[in-house]
Each structure stands twice: as C-alpha cells, then as structure tokens.
Amino acid sequence: MNQAAEKHDVFQAIADPTRRHVLEILAASDKPIAAITEHFSISRTAVVKHLKVLEEVKLISAQKSGREKIYTLHAERLKEIEDWLQYFELFWDNKLAQLQRIIDHDTQ
C-alpha cells in the first residue's frame, strides 16, 4: 500500500463537510473542476486538495478531457460506510424495541 492510501480512509474523507458537498455535486453528474469550484467560497487550490483526498480513497476519479479533468463519483465506495452504519442501525433497533417493551409493560 502506498503512503497516500494509508493517509486517508473513506471515513476520514467524508468527515469533512466540503468533501461531502463535493460528493453531492458529483452525484448529480460528472463535472470539471471549474464547475465544482463555483459551489465554494474557498480557493481553487483548496478545492483541488479536497479532490485529491477523495481520489486517494477512490470515491472519485478524474479523466482528462482536452485541457481539463472531469471528475466522476464512485458511489459504490460508500458501501463500506453503509455496512458500518448498518451494525449501529441494528443496535438501535434492538434498544428501541427493548424500550417499547418496557413502555408497553408499564402501561398495562
């Protein structure tokens, strides 16, 4: 594994609100950096840094098209997060079911 891949994982990548917003933008359609940058009040350089983090974890990819790069979302990479969250969904479903049983028992 190279050093860049070790630096970030999917969870770290989506921890930043700017990167989550980039993912939302790319969910609508593939976009060049100029179209992505116009959604933010930060510099193009700052946006590029966020794009690099997302590329490192393979949430997005860039394809050269003439003089610009077109960025594409790879939403299937979010499955790792969904799988992790699913455990907690089951946990809370069980806790809420227990609470419901206690409430039902107390109201009888």
N, C-alpha and C positions, 0 to 999 in steps of 0.2 A: 504494500500500500504506500502511495507517495505521501509526502508531508502535507500537501494541500488537502487530501482526502481525510487525513487524521485530524486536521484543524477544526472541521465543522461536521456536524451530522444534520440530518433532516430537522431534528428538534431545535437545534441551535439556529438553523437557517430560518425557520418560521417564527422564532422568538421575537424577531424584530418587526415592528408594525410596518415599516417601509417595505420590507421584503414581502410581507403578507399582501400588501397593497399591489406590489408588482405582480404577484401570482394572480390576484383578482383581475388585473388589467389584461394579463396574458390568457386568462381563462376565456375571455371574450373572443380573442383572435391573436394570431401571431403579429408581432409588432417590431418595427425598427426602434433603435434607441431614442431617436428624436420623439417618437410618439409616446414612448414610456416616460421620458424625462418631462414632458409637458404637464404631467399629472402631479409633479412635485415642485416644491419651492426650494429644493436643495440643488446643488450644482450637478452638472452632467457627470463630473468626476466622481461625486458621491454616489450617484445612481449606478455608475459602472462598477464601483466597489460592491454594491449590493448584488448586482447581476452576477459578479464573479463568485460570490458566496453561493448563490442559488445554482450556478453552473457546477461548482465543486461537488455539490451533493446530488447533482443530476436531476434537480427539479425543473430546470430549464436547459435548453441548448441554443446555440447560436449558429446560424448558417449564413455564410457570405452571399450577398446578392448585390452584385455590382460593387459600389463603394461602401455599402453599409451592411451591418449584420442584422438579420431578422431573428428575433427571439421567439422560442416556442416553449410552451408549458408542457411538462411531462407529469400530468396529474396522477398517474399510476404510482409514482413515488410517494404520494401522500398516503398510500395504503398502509405503510409502516406506522403512521400516526393513528390511522383509523383502528388498526389492530391493537395498538397500545391502549387507546381510549376505550375500546370495547370491553376490556377487562374491568375498567372502572365503572362502565355502564352496568355491567352485571353486578358489581359490588353494590352500587347504589340501588339498583332494582331490588336486591335482596334486603338491604337495610330498610327501604321504604315499605316492602312487603311485611317485614317484621313490625315496623311502626304501625302499619294498618291493622295487623292482628292485635296489637296491644290496644289500639283505639277501639276496635270493634269489641274486644273483651271488656274494656272499661265501660262501654256504653250499654252493655247488656244488663 
